[in-house]
Amino acid sequence: MNLGRLLISAGVVLIAIGALVLLLNKANLPLGRLPGDIVYRGKNTTFYFPWVTCLILSLLGTLLLWFFNRRP
């Protein structure tokens, strides 16, 4: 596969992921605001770490890579 096809494929994948995130936001399941994500609000600062969202995205990425790298 040459570089041009790889870049076009990556662009299509990014567009699909963006559309999926928009659909999930409309379905009241916003990524990054799931139960279990850590939020600390101080007087002048806010610390936010979406660890549940990171776990879910990591699991989905692992499953996708496993599925596409299987040998027939």
C-alpha positions in Angstrom: 0.0 0.0 0.0 1.5 3.4 -0.9 1.5 6.5 1.2 -1.4 8.2 -0.6 -3.8 5.3 0.0 -2.7 5.1 3.6 -3.4 8.8 4.2 -6.8 8.6 2.6 -7.7 5.5 4.6 -6.6 7.3 7.8 -8.8 10.3 6.9 -11.8 8.1 6.3 -11.3 6.4 9.6 -11.0 9.7 11.4 -14.2 11.0 9.8 -16.0 7.8 10.9 -14.8 8.2 14.4 -15.9 11.8 14.5 -19.3 11.0 13.2 -19.6 8.2 15.9 -18.7 10.6 18.7 -21.3 13.1 17.4 -24.0 10.4 17.4 -23.0 9.2 20.9 -23.3 12.8 22.2 -26.8 13.1 20.7 -27.7 9.8 22.4 -26.8 11.2 25.8 -23.7 9.1 26.1 -20.9 11.7 25.8 -17.5 10.2 25.8 -15.3 11.8 28.4 -18.1 12.3 30.9 -18.9 8.7 31.8 -19.6 7.5 35.4 -16.3 6.8 37.1 -14.3 9.5 35.4 -12.3 11.5 38.0 -13.2 15.2 38.4 -11.8 17.4 41.1 -12.9 21.0 41.4 -10.9 23.3 43.7 -11.4 27.0 44.2 -9.3 28.1 41.3 -8.6 24.8 39.5 -10.3 21.9 37.9 -8.6 18.5 37.4 -10.3 16.0 35.1 -9.1 12.6 34.2 -11.4 10.4 32.1 -10.0 7.0 33.1 -13.2 5.0 32.4 -13.4 6.5 28.9 -9.7 5.7 28.4 -10.3 2.0 29.4 -13.3 1.7 27.1 -11.5 3.2 24.1 -8.4 1.1 24.8 -10.6 -2.1 24.9 -12.3 -1.1 21.6 -9.0 -0.3 19.9 -7.5 -3.6 21.1 -10.5 -5.6 19.8 -10.4 -3.8 16.4 -6.7 -4.4 16.0 -7.1 -8.1 17.0 -10.0 -8.5 14.5 -8.1 -6.9 11.6 -4.8 -8.7 12.3 -6.2 -12.2 12.4 -4.8 -14.5 9.8 -7.4 -16.6 7.8 
